[in-house]
Amino acid sequence: MSTLRRISALSLSVALLGGFAATSVLALDATGLYDTGPAQDASFVRFVNGTDEKVAITNSKNKGKVELSTQGAARVSLFLPIKAGAKLSANVVVGGKTLPLELVAKPSEFITVATVPSGPGAFKTMVLREQPTEFNALRASVAVFNFDANCASAEVNSAGKTDGIFKNATSQAIQRRAVNPIKAQVQWACAGKPLGTALDMGSLQAGERYSIFLLPAKQVSLAVQDELGAGK
């Protein structure tokens, strides 16, 4: 069973989160960005680069750092376990600008923080939060994230079709659904017009989580399999 599949199931039952350290340790993937907190308080945060600039997320207290490029899946960080209920501070550095970021996570919450343009030479962060839904080991879990303010209500279709796998995907909410583990090719659309290129997601795996992003960047669309960082 893969790491994300295990977390998809176990985050619904804190008693089964024993795979994480029971005491507070520095955050994951060697980033040192945050304290993870005790296992029973485990929550998760990841970062997305929705700009055409490199992005760095730093924490001066712990000297931690997450770097995001402008290419493919390297735009998206791992999900990093964090301590629920604690105020988490960081700086988002992009295009010569520094954006302060503060988060407080609820237990078992999954948080996605995207850095996006807010005007010429200006940037902002967008935060979307999700509590895990029931785990289904026989189906894949797919979510869509619309971070493009120029498309207030987008949709995701099968490539070459208008079947509306996801409809009315706004920039203020996450949509998630369970799908059969099949080979998937999808494409975003706005006002009935396709956006970007079709995304080949390969063969979706039962019990795994996937994310499809609409970004206000040259690479307007991106699909990744969600991954979880491993503690230090």
N, C-alpha and C positions, 0 to 999 in steps of 0.2 A: 504494500500500500504506500503510495507516494506521500510526501510531506503535506501537500495541500489537501489531498483527500483525507488524510488523518485529521488535519485541523478543521476541515469543513464539518466533519462529524463530531470531533471532540469539543469544538468551541461551543456546542450546544449543551455540553455537560461538563461543568468545571471540574468535577471530580475526576475526569479522565484526562485532564491537561497535565498529567504528571510528567510528560516528556520534557517540560520546561523546568528550569531550576526553581526550587521552592523559595529561594531568597533572591533579593534584588541584585541584579548584575547589570553591567553596562550593555547598551543596546547592540544590535545584531549585525551580522555580515561584516564584522570588524569595523563598523562605522563608528561605534562609540557615541552615537547620536543621543540616545535617551537611556534612562533606566528602564529595564523591562518590567520590574515589579514582581510580586509573588505570582505563582501560577494561577491562583484562584481569581486574580484581578487582570489576567491577560487580555489585552486589547491589541489592535494592530493598525499601523499606519503605513501608507506608501506614498510615493511622490511621482508626479507625472510632469514631463516637460511638454507644454503645449505651445512653445515659442520656436523661433528659428535661431535662438541663441543657446549656448550651453548654460546649464543651470547647476548651481551648487547649493546644497542645504547644509548649514554649519551650526554647530553648538559650541560657543566659546568656552562654556563651563567644562564640558567633557572633551574638548578638542576633537569632536566627532565631525564627520563629513560624509555626505552622499552626493555623488556627481552624476548628472544626467546629460547625455549627448543629444544630438538632433537626428540620430539615425535609428530607425526601427525600434526593436524592443528595448534598446538602451535608453530610450526616453522614459522608461518606467522602472522604478525601483522594486526591490522585493518588498513584501509586507513585513514590517519590522514590529515585533512585539514591544508594547509599551505598558507603562503602569497606569491602570485605570484610576480616575479621580484626581490625578496629579496634574498641575499646570505644567505643560511642556512648552518650552520656548526654543526658537531657532531663528536663524536668519536665512532668507532665500536670496541668493546673489545671482543676478541675471542682467546682462546688458549694461554692466557698470552701475546698476542700482542694487540697493539692499532693502529687502522687504522683511519687516519683523513678522514673525508668525507665532501665535500662541494657540495651544489646543488643550482641551480637557476631554478625555475619552471616557465613555461609559464601559462597564465590564462587557467583554466579548465583542465590542464594537469594532467594525472594520471602517477605517477612514481613508479616503483618497484625497490628496491635496494636489491640485494642478496649478502650475504657473502659466498664465496666459497673458497676451497683450491686452492693454486697456486703452491704448491710444498710441500715437507716434512716439516711439522711444520710451513708452511707459508700460508698466506691468502690474499685475495683481495676482493674488492667489484665490482659488475657488476650492471650497471644502465640501465634499459629499460624504455622508455617513450612512452606514448600513448595519443593521443587526442581522446575523446569519439566520436564514430560514431553514426549514427542515431538510436534513441531508437525505439524498436519494442515491444509494450506491449503484443503481441501475441506469441512471441518466446523468448527463452532463449539465452543469449549472452555468448559464451564460448571462452576463449583465452588460448593459450599454450605458455609456457615460458621454453625454453631449456637453463639451466644453466650449462650443462655438456660439458666441452670443449673436452672431449674424444669422443663425438658423434657430429660431425660437422653438420650433417643433419639427424635429427630424424623424426619419424612420430608417430602419434597417431591413433590406430585402435580400432574398437569395439572389446571387449574381445573375443578371440578365432578366430578372423577374420583378414584379411589383406585388409580391405576396404579403408584405407587411409583417415580417416576423416580429419586429418591434415597431409600434406606432406611437406618435406623439411623444417622442423622446425629448423632453425639455432639458435646459441647462441647469435646472434646479432640482433634479431628482434622478434617482437610479432606477432603471427597470431591470428586472431579473426574471428568468424563466428556466424551467428544466426542459431539456431537449433530448431526443434520442441520440445515442453515440454514433453519429454518422459523419461522413466527410462533408465539410461545410465550406462554401464560398459565399461571402456576403458582401454587400455594398450599401453605404449610406446614401440617402437621398434627402433633398430639401425642396419643398414645394414641387415635388414630383420629378425633380431633376437629379440624376446621379451625381454624387460627390466623390472625387478622388477615383482611385482604381479599386477593382474588386479585391477583397481580402481572402486569401486562401488560408483557412484555419486548419487544414489537414484533417485528420480523423479525430474527432472529439472523443475523449475517453470517459467512460462511465465513472462517476464519482468525482470528477475533476471540475475546477472552476476556471472560467474564461472571462475576459473583459474585452469589449470592443469600444474604442474611443473615437470621437469626432473632435478634431483639434483645429484651432485657428492658426494653422501653420502651413507651410508648403506641403508637408506630408500630412494631409488633412485627416487621414484615417489610419487606424492601427488596431490590430487584434493581438492579444497575448494570452498565454496560459498563466494564471496567477501562480506566483511562487512565494514561499515563505522563507524568511531568513532563518539561520540557525544560530543559536546562542553562542557566546564566547566561552 
